[in-house]
Amino acid sequence: QVQLVESGGGLVQSGGSLRLSCAASGRTLSSYNMGWFRQAPGKERIFVAAITWSGENTYYTDSVKGRFTVSRDNAKNTVYLQMNSLKPEDTAVYFCTAGSPRLANYADSALYVYWGQGTQVTVAS
């Protein structure tokens, strides 16, 4: 069993930055591919970014490419999402999730096993 706890959300002005953290307990994260999803009010949860278990490969949805960076520190059992040049449309609850190292479709939320409780990100215009 893996417990995931996100932190780092908050209110920021358009163009600002935030760094989300996802800390794990229970088991080491080094065996898992990790993802970030977000859910805006009244909308479906959508894929934002993912990183493979080794950290060698990263994946992003088009709307955040060049602005967001996903990284991990397996020694600290933590995954990060650095978000720069934030826009009002980035406003959502951001969720961290862990999936199998054999996970192939990083954008499919149904393939992930463990989820955090989410952290709110609000970008004011």
N, C-alpha and C positions, 0 to 999 in steps of 0.2 A: 504494500500500500504506500502511496506517495501523497503527501499533503503539500499543496502549493499555496503560497501566500503572496499576492501582489502588493506592491506599494509604490509610491512615487507619483500617484495621480494628483490632480488639483486643478485650479483655475489659472489660466494663462492667457495673455493677450495674443491676438493673431500675430504670427511671425516669431513667437517665442518658442522656447524649448522645454521639454520635460524628459526625464529619464525614469522609465519604469523598471522595477526590479521584481523578480519572481524567485522567491526563496523556497527551497524544497526541504522537506524532512521526511523521515521514514525510510527512504532508500536513496541511493546515489542517483543523481540525474545523468551521469555519464553514460548510462545504458539507454537513454531515451532521446529520440528526436523531439524537439520542442517547438511549440507554435504560439503565436499571439493572434487572437481574434478580437473583434470589437462588435459591440451591439449598440446602435443608437435607438432612442425611444421609438417604439412602434415599428421597428425594422428587424430583419433577421440578423443573426450573428454571422459575421463575415470574416474571412481570412485576411490577416494583415501581413504576417511574416512568419518564417520558420527557419530553424537552424538544425543541421544534422547533429547526431550524437557527438561526433568528433569536433564539430565547429568548422569543418572544412567547407561546407556548402551552406549558402543562405538563399532564401527565396522571399520575394515580396509581391504583394499585389501592386498593380500598375500605379495606383493613385498615391502610393507612398514611396515609390522608388526615387532615390536621390535625396530623400528627406529623412527617412527612418533607417536605423541600423540595428539589427539584432546581433547579439553576441552572448557568449556564455563563459563562465568561469567554473569549470567542473570541480576544481579544488574547493571552491566556496559553495558549491551546489546551488548556483544562482544563474539565472538567465536575465538578460537586460534588453530593453527596447529604448534606444535613444531616439527621440522624436524632435526634429528641428523644423523650422519654418512651418509651424503649426497653423492650420486653417480652421475656421469655424466648423467646416464639414468633418473634421477629425473628432469632433465632440462625440463621446460614446463611453460606455463602460468597456474597459479593456480586460481581457481574460488571458491568462497563461494556461498552457495545456501541455501535457506530456503524452507521447505516443511511442509505439514500437520503433526500434531502429530499422525495421524493414518497411516501415510506412512509406508508401510511394506517392500518394496524392496528398500533398501537404495542405491543400486548401479544403479538404473534406473534413469537417468537424467530427463526423461520425467515426472517423478512424482513430481519434485520440481517446485515451483512456482516463486520464486524470485531469481535473480542472480546478483552478483556483476560484475564489469567490468574486473576483473582479475588482477593479479600481476605476473610479470615475475620472475622466479627463474632460474638462470643459474649456473650450477655446472661445474667448470673447472677441467679437469683431471691433 
